[in-house]
């Protein structure tokens, strides 16, 4: 199991919309995430800075990387682009964090 953590940014006036969209996440998106080895996936919002902290456990880096290429993931990115900082391909601007401590 590989632990991944990252930070993204939601627009200040879009906090509620971001939360709503994740409460109603598409079942086919969940299915594809699981198919690509994701489990124990959480996203937290720090309202004062508009920062989103994501954490996910994956089985394999290559399998996880392939998730970005799926049609459903591309559709999700397009759906989320109006409410968060994104790259030119609609993927979220993401800063990957280096793990410095872990305790089971």
ChimeraX commands (.cxc) that place a marker at each C-alpha (Angstrom):
marker #1 position 0.00,0.00,0.00 radius 0.5
marker #1 position 1.26,3.47,-0.96 radius 0.5
marker #1 position 0.07,6.58,0.90 radius 0.5
marker #1 position -0.36,9.76,-1.16 radius 0.5
marker #1 position -1.16,13.24,0.11 radius 0.5
marker #1 position -1.71,16.41,-1.87 radius 0.5
marker #1 position -3.03,19.96,-1.70 radius 0.5
marker #1 position -5.42,21.65,-4.14 radius 0.5
marker #1 position -7.31,24.96,-4.09 radius 0.5
marker #1 position -11.05,25.62,-4.28 radius 0.5
marker #1 position -12.34,29.11,-5.09 radius 0.5
marker #1 position -13.44,31.06,-1.98 radius 0.5
marker #1 position -17.07,31.34,-3.05 radius 0.5
marker #1 position -17.30,27.67,-4.11 radius 0.5
marker #1 position -16.76,25.81,-0.81 radius 0.5
marker #1 position -20.37,24.68,-0.50 radius 0.5
marker #1 position -20.57,23.67,-4.16 radius 0.5
marker #1 position -17.36,21.66,-3.84 radius 0.5
marker #1 position -18.75,19.81,-0.83 radius 0.5
marker #1 position -22.10,19.19,-2.53 radius 0.5
marker #1 position -20.48,17.74,-5.62 radius 0.5
marker #1 position -18.51,15.29,-3.52 radius 0.5
marker #1 position -21.55,14.28,-1.47 radius 0.5
marker #1 position -23.18,13.41,-4.78 radius 0.5
marker #1 position -20.10,11.91,-6.46 radius 0.5
marker #1 position -21.01,9.75,-9.42 radius 0.5
marker #1 position -21.09,6.00,-8.68 radius 0.5
marker #1 position -19.12,5.33,-11.87 radius 0.5
marker #1 position -16.36,7.62,-10.59 radius 0.5
marker #1 position -16.16,5.69,-7.31 radius 0.5
marker #1 position -16.10,2.42,-9.29 radius 0.5
marker #1 position -13.23,3.65,-11.46 radius 0.5
marker #1 position -11.25,4.92,-8.44 radius 0.5
marker #1 position -11.54,1.51,-6.81 radius 0.5
marker #1 position -10.68,-0.22,-10.08 radius 0.5
marker #1 position -7.49,1.86,-10.17 radius 0.5
marker #1 position -6.47,0.77,-6.69 radius 0.5
marker #1 position -7.68,3.68,-4.56 radius 0.5
marker #1 position -8.98,3.15,-1.05 radius 0.5
marker #1 position -9.20,5.16,2.16 radius 0.5
marker #1 position -9.61,8.36,0.11 radius 0.5
marker #1 position -10.39,11.58,1.98 radius 0.5
marker #1 position -10.41,15.28,1.12 radius 0.5
marker #1 position -10.48,17.98,3.81 radius 0.5
marker #1 position -11.20,21.71,3.39 radius 0.5
marker #1 position -9.31,24.43,5.24 radius 0.5
marker #1 position -11.77,27.29,4.72 radius 0.5
marker #1 position -9.53,30.21,5.71 radius 0.5
marker #1 position -7.03,29.48,2.91 radius 0.5
marker #1 position -9.34,27.65,0.45 radius 0.5
marker #1 position -6.94,24.72,0.55 radius 0.5
marker #1 position -8.04,21.14,0.06 radius 0.5
marker #1 position -5.94,18.41,1.62 radius 0.5
marker #1 position -6.30,15.03,-0.06 radius 0.5
marker #1 position -5.19,11.65,1.19 radius 0.5
marker #1 position -5.50,8.35,-0.64 radius 0.5
marker #1 position -4.00,4.90,-0.35 radius 0.5
marker #1 position -3.18,3.16,-3.62 radius 0.5
marker #1 position -1.94,-0.27,-4.67 radius 0.5
marker #1 position 0.33,0.68,-7.55 radius 0.5
marker #1 position 1.67,3.99,-8.96 radius 0.5
marker #1 position 1.22,2.98,-12.61 radius 0.5
marker #1 position -2.35,1.81,-12.06 radius 0.5
marker #1 position -3.14,5.05,-10.19 radius 0.5
marker #1 position -1.54,7.19,-12.93 radius 0.5
marker #1 position -3.75,5.50,-15.51 radius 0.5
marker #1 position -6.84,6.78,-13.65 radius 0.5
marker #1 position -6.20,10.25,-15.09 radius 0.5
marker #1 position -6.61,8.85,-18.62 radius 0.5
marker #1 position -10.10,7.40,-18.08 radius 0.5
marker #1 position -13.14,9.01,-19.67 radius 0.5
marker #1 position -14.95,9.32,-16.35 radius 0.5
marker #1 position -11.98,11.07,-14.73 radius 0.5
marker #1 position -11.73,13.50,-17.65 radius 0.5
marker #1 position -15.46,14.19,-17.32 radius 0.5
marker #1 position -15.09,14.76,-13.54 radius 0.5
marker #1 position -12.23,17.21,-14.07 radius 0.5
marker #1 position -14.34,19.15,-16.58 radius 0.5
marker #1 position -17.24,19.18,-14.10 radius 0.5
marker #1 position -15.02,20.47,-11.27 radius 0.5
marker #1 position -12.98,23.01,-13.28 radius 0.5
marker #1 position -15.34,25.97,-12.70 radius 0.5
marker #1 position -15.00,25.74,-8.92 radius 0.5
marker #1 position -11.27,25.15,-8.36 radius 0.5
marker #1 position -7.84,26.03,-9.69 radius 0.5
marker #1 position -7.05,23.83,-12.68 radius 0.5
marker #1 position -4.44,23.25,-15.35 radius 0.5
marker #1 position -5.12,23.70,-19.07 radius 0.5
marker #1 position -6.36,20.07,-19.29 radius 0.5
marker #1 position -8.90,20.74,-16.46 radius 0.5
marker #1 position -6.89,18.62,-14.00 radius 0.5
marker #1 position -6.70,20.23,-10.56 radius 0.5
marker #1 position -3.57,22.21,-9.79 radius 0.5
marker #1 position -2.06,19.80,-7.29 radius 0.5
marker #1 position 0.95,20.00,-4.99 radius 0.5
marker #1 position 2.09,16.55,-3.93 radius 0.5
marker #1 position 3.31,16.29,-0.36 radius 0.5
marker #1 position 6.26,14.26,0.83 radius 0.5
marker #1 position 5.59,11.95,3.73 radius 0.5
marker #1 position 7.86,12.76,6.65 radius 0.5
marker #1 position 6.21,10.72,9.41 radius 0.5
marker #1 position 3.78,7.82,9.69 radius 0.5
marker #1 position 2.52,5.79,12.62 radius 0.5
marker #1 position 0.17,2.80,12.42 radius 0.5
marker link #1:1,2 radius 0.2
marker link #1:2,3 radius 0.2
marker link #1:3,4 radius 0.2
marker link #1:4,5 radius 0.2
marker link #1:5,6 radius 0.2
marker link #1:6,7 radius 0.2
marker link #1:7,8 radius 0.2
marker link #1:8,9 radius 0.2
marker link #1:9,10 radius 0.2
marker link #1:10,11 radius 0.2
marker link #1:11,12 radius 0.2
marker link #1:12,13 radius 0.2
marker link #1:13,14 radius 0.2
marker link #1:14,15 radius 0.2
marker link #1:15,16 radius 0.2
marker link #1:16,17 radius 0.2
marker link #1:17,18 radius 0.2
marker link #1:18,19 radius 0.2
marker link #1:19,20 radius 0.2
marker link #1:20,21 radius 0.2
marker link #1:21,22 radius 0.2
marker link #1:22,23 radius 0.2
marker link #1:23,24 radius 0.2
marker link #1:24,25 radius 0.2
marker link #1:25,26 radius 0.2
marker link #1:26,27 radius 0.2
marker link #1:27,28 radius 0.2
marker link #1:28,29 radius 0.2
marker link #1:29,30 radius 0.2
marker link #1:30,31 radius 0.2
marker link #1:31,32 radius 0.2
marker link #1:32,33 radius 0.2
marker link #1:33,34 radius 0.2
marker link #1:34,35 radius 0.2
marker link #1:35,36 radius 0.2
marker link #1:36,37 radius 0.2
marker link #1:37,38 radius 0.2
marker link #1:38,39 radius 0.2
marker link #1:39,40 radius 0.2
marker link #1:40,41 radius 0.2
marker link #1:41,42 radius 0.2
marker link #1:42,43 radius 0.2
marker link #1:43,44 radius 0.2
marker link #1:44,45 radius 0.2
marker link #1:45,46 radius 0.2
marker link #1:46,47 radius 0.2
marker link #1:47,48 radius 0.2
marker link #1:48,49 radius 0.2
marker link #1:49,50 radius 0.2
marker link #1:50,51 radius 0.2
marker link #1:51,52 radius 0.2
marker link #1:52,53 radius 0.2
marker link #1:53,54 radius 0.2
marker link #1:54,55 radius 0.2
marker link #1:55,56 radius 0.2
marker link #1:56,57 radius 0.2
marker link #1:57,58 radius 0.2
marker link #1:58,59 radius 0.2
marker link #1:59,60 radius 0.2
marker link #1:60,61 radius 0.2
marker link #1:61,62 radius 0.2
marker link #1:62,63 radius 0.2
marker link #1:63,64 radius 0.2
marker link #1:64,65 radius 0.2
marker link #1:65,66 radius 0.2
marker link #1:66,67 radius 0.2
marker link #1:67,68 radius 0.2
marker link #1:68,69 radius 0.2
marker link #1:69,70 radius 0.2
marker link #1:70,71 radius 0.2
marker link #1:71,72 radius 0.2
marker link #1:72,73 radius 0.2
marker link #1:73,74 radius 0.2
marker link #1:74,75 radius 0.2
marker link #1:75,76 radius 0.2
marker link #1:76,77 radius 0.2
marker link #1:77,78 radius 0.2
marker link #1:78,79 radius 0.2
marker link #1:79,80 radius 0.2
marker link #1:80,81 radius 0.2
marker link #1:81,82 radius 0.2
marker link #1:82,83 radius 0.2
marker link #1:83,84 radius 0.2
marker link #1:84,85 radius 0.2
marker link #1:85,86 radius 0.2
marker link #1:86,87 radius 0.2
marker link #1:87,88 radius 0.2
marker link #1:88,89 radius 0.2
marker link #1:89,90 radius 0.2
marker link #1:90,91 radius 0.2
marker link #1:91,92 radius 0.2
marker link #1:92,93 radius 0.2
marker link #1:93,94 radius 0.2
marker link #1:94,95 radius 0.2
marker link #1:95,96 radius 0.2
marker link #1:96,97 radius 0.2
marker link #1:97,98 radius 0.2
marker link #1:98,99 radius 0.2
marker link #1:99,100 radius 0.2
marker link #1:100,101 radius 0.2
marker link #1:101,102 radius 0.2
marker link #1:102,103 radius 0.2
marker link #1:103,104 radius 0.2
view
